[in-house]
Amino acid sequence: MRAPDFVIVDGAPGLEKALGLVWPDALVQRCTVHKHSNLLAHAPERLHEEISADYNDMIYASTPKEIEARRKSFIRKWRLKCRAVADSLEEAGDRLFTFTRLPDSQWRSARTTNAIERLHEEFKRRIKTQTVLPSAETAAMLFWALFASGQITMRKVDGWQTLAAKPSVQCVDLAA
């Protein structure tokens, strides 16, 4: 198996470190949904709606330049209102915006780990009645049987037609 070109992670520092050691050339994208949850965890509930609106405006902007401008605005605003939120966003660094290096048709699928997590949750739900599977091979066979029978479905990656396109060199400028 060759090294992946692009990896989406949930933000676990150990995983990111391991990826850097094993696949140093792979582009790493922090899951935007996980980061959103992190931001909310750093703020009082009364600010959640406002943080979510600002965050979504930034993450779902249509060009890297718009994302960059909205990121800078987000940092300036939340440094004053709730510094922990701004610090949490800055902690993610450019890995939160790696998706902007891909063709924009792929952005929707490349921002988050949600498609994978949904598949994992569905698989867990299906095997819940099995207290123990005899082996790893059994788990793989069960997964493929559920997949082949249509009981578990995977959605097509958005922008699959452009998967062969090389990522751009430039990411969002993080200078605030």
C-alpha positions, -999 to 999 in steps of 0.1 A, spaced: 0 0 0 14 34 -9 13 64 13 -19 85 11 -18 120 -4 -45 133 19 -56 123 54 -84 137 75 -80 135 113 -101 144 143 -73 163 160 -58 137 183 -22 149 188 -7 114 189 -23 104 156 -10 136 140 25 130 153 24 94 141 12 104 106 41 129 104 65 101 112 50 74 90 38 96 60 57 129 62 45 140 28 8 134 33 -14 164 35 -33 164 68 -67 180 73 -82 186 107 -119 177 108 -138 210 108 -167 194 127 -144 182 156 -128 217 157 -162 233 159 -170 211 189 -137 221 205 -145 258 200 -179 255 217 -163 236 246 -142 267 252 -171 291 255 -202 296 276 -234 283 261 -248 318 256 -221 323 229 -225 290 210 -249 303 184 -227 333 176 -195 312 175 -212 287 152 -224 314 128 -189 330 126 -172 296 123 -196 284 95 -192 316 76 -154 310 76 -153 273 69 -180 274 42 -167 305 24 -163 298 -13 -127 308 -19 -94 305 0 -92 343 0 -126 346 16 -118 319 41 -85 338 50 -103 371 55 -131 355 76 -105 336 97 -86 368 105 -119 385 114 -129 355 136 -96 356 155 -98 393 161 -134 392 173 -130 361 195 -97 372 210 -117 400 226 -150 382 234 -136 348 245 -98 343 241 -100 305 246 -121 302 214 -95 322 194 -67 302 209 -84 269 201 -89 280 164 -52 290 162 -41 257 177 -54 239 146 -32 260 124 -32 255 87 -43 219 90 -79 232 95 -77 246 60 -58 219 41 -90 212 21 -85 246 3 -55 230 -15 -78 206 -33 -102 214 -62 -132 232 -47 -155 204 -59 -138 182 -32 -141 206 -3 -174 192 11 -160 157 15 -125 168 25 -135 191 54 -146 164 79 -143 128 90 -182 126 92 -186 102 63 -162 77 78 -176 82 113 -212 76 101 -201 44 84 -183 33 116 -214 41 137 -236 22 114 -213 -8 115 -212 -7 153 -250 -6 154 -252 -36 132 -228 -57 153 -242 -46 187 -259 -79 192 -226 -97 188 -208 -95 221 -175 -109 206 -164 -115 171 -142 -145 168 -114 -128 148 -105 -96 129 -113 -116 97 -148 -121 110 -153 -84 115 -140 -77 79 -163 -104 65 -193 -90 83 -185 -55 71 -182 -65 35 -214 -87 38 -233 -57 52 -218 -35 25 -225 -59 -4 -261 -65 8 -268 -27 8 -274 -26 46 -245 -2 49 -240 23 22 -212 47 15 -218 80 -2 -197 90 -32 -169 115 -25 -178 149 -37 -156 160 -66 -145 124 -73 -140 134 -109 -111 156 -99 -94 132 -75 -64 128 -98 -57 166 -96 -27 175 -76 -33 198 -46 -21 234 -48 10 244 -30 -6 274 -12 -29 270 18 -48 298 36 -24 326 49 -25 323 87 -9 357 94 -34 376 115 
